[in-house]
Amino acid sequence: MKVPFLDLNAPYKELKQELDSAYQRVMESGWFIMGAEVESFEHEFAAYCGVKHCIGLGNGLEALHLILRAYGIGAGDEVIVPANTYIATWLAVSYSGAVPIPVEPDPRTYNLNPSLVEAAITPKTKAIMPVHLYGQPADMDPILQIAEKYNLKVIEDAAQAHGSLYKGRLSGSLGHSASFSFYPGKNLGALGDAGAIVTNDDELAENVRMLRNYGSKVKYFHDVKGFNSRLDEMQAAFLRAKLPHLDEWNERRKRIAAYYLDHLADLPGLTLPYAPAEITPVWHIFVVQTPHRDALQQFLKSKGVGTLIHYPVPPHLSKAYAELGFPKGAFPITETIASSALSLPMGPHLSIEEAEYVGNMIREYFSQV
Ligand SMILES: *Cc1c(COP(=O)(O)O)cnc(C)c1O
């Protein structure tokens, strides 16, 4: 059996009719930037998240960046970010001109550890940017309490967490604002690059709308030096076709996760993901940890099972952030995750039979070590 890490063609097979008609609608409209599809998607996704505003943007990195810009965060400021995240979270802070200040994760949930946040706050701190990593919301209540005490903005990086719940509240509605990515492999994925921000803050929404479109509210009148980061009509139409299926597709991910959690529970040397009871993850990625990570990955590959590593080099040890001068060992929990984490096949189009095969191959590997 061959089990790819993720089958990006399967969504089209399932939704061919909806996606083809979305394509046709846009082609026949002859309107490709900032039109009816974007506007409708913004209403539909805001309603899905239970917030007032959604603003469609070019991608998830731009979404984070424009939120920071719209708050006026920039040179001389600091933003607290997870040490353990995809580098985009840090890059958005750097683009704004502010400095990312990393904080270690809780080793069980992989997400920002709220009890370490306060020690990282300085007079320059303007915001905390928790990431709902691997599809699991960060522990938001203590983060929001600290933010209130120090008058900081809380910006959720919800790029991996569409539809996930924290104490019954949806990701995207937990902080002052949130950014989403619709990169094709995300839980809600476009057929190209796309992103959005969501918020209840009217002023922030207005500023981001202006910044995404050359700093202009009225065509050819420019109030600020803006950017070009617009969600296009075609991607918005595809996202509208897929949004009604998001919850069902997340349910399928949960069934695969439940299968893995059940069938791999008793393997010594294999650490499974942990979700606190008040959290409903949407399993963007299913990460296991083992000191034999590289050997296990090779073994699975030889058995036709595709896996990935999220992420092999943490941002603080990336060449891109050499300027910050963090030595190896600066963030040991993050570094351990980077050297022992392996992401198993996961997605709404993975069958239980395929998950069973993956599970059996992992058991076979551990029976020999
Ligand atoms: C994917 C991702 C982003 C960036 O989204 P793009 O659409 O690829 O720009 C940001 N943060 C996290 C945690 C992500 O996984």
The ligand as an SDF file (V2000), in Angstrom:
LIG
                    3D

 15 15  0  0  0  0  0  0  0  0999 V2000
    0.9420   28.4600    6.8190 C   0  0  0  0  0  0  0  0  0  0  0  0
    1.2720   29.2770    8.0020 C   0  0  0  0  0  0  0  0  0  0  0  0
    1.4570   30.6770    7.9260 C   0  0  0  0  0  0  0  0  0  0  0  0
    1.5860   31.4240    6.6310 C   0  0  0  0  0  0  0  0  0  0  0  0
    0.5810   31.2550    5.7370 O   0  0  0  0  0  0  0  0  0  0  0  0
    0.8710   31.4650    4.1530 P   0  0  0  0  0  0  0  0  0  0  0  0
   -0.4900   31.5090    3.5920 O   0  0  0  0  0  0  0  0  0  0  0  0
    1.6790   30.3140    3.7050 O   0  0  0  0  0  0  0  0  0  0  0  0
    1.5910   32.7650    4.0200 O   0  0  0  0  0  0  0  0  0  0  0  0
    1.6380   31.3840    9.0930 C   0  0  0  0  0  0  0  0  0  0  0  0
    1.6780   30.7630   10.2850 N   0  0  0  0  0  0  0  0  0  0  0  0
    1.5450   29.4350   10.3960 C   0  0  0  0  0  0  0  0  0  0  0  0
    1.5910   28.8150   11.7510 C   0  0  0  0  0  0  0  0  0  0  0  0
    1.3510   28.6470    9.2660 C   0  0  0  0  0  0  0  0  0  0  0  0
    1.2290   27.3250    9.3890 O   0  0  0  0  0  0  0  0  0  0  0  0
  1  2  1  0
  2  3  1  0
  2 14  2  0
  3  4  1  0
  3 10  2  0
  4  5  1  0
  5  6  1  0
  6  7  2  0
  6  8  1  0
  6  9  1  0
 10 11  1  0
 11 12  2  0
 12 13  1  0
 12 14  1  0
 14 15  1  0
M  END
$$$$
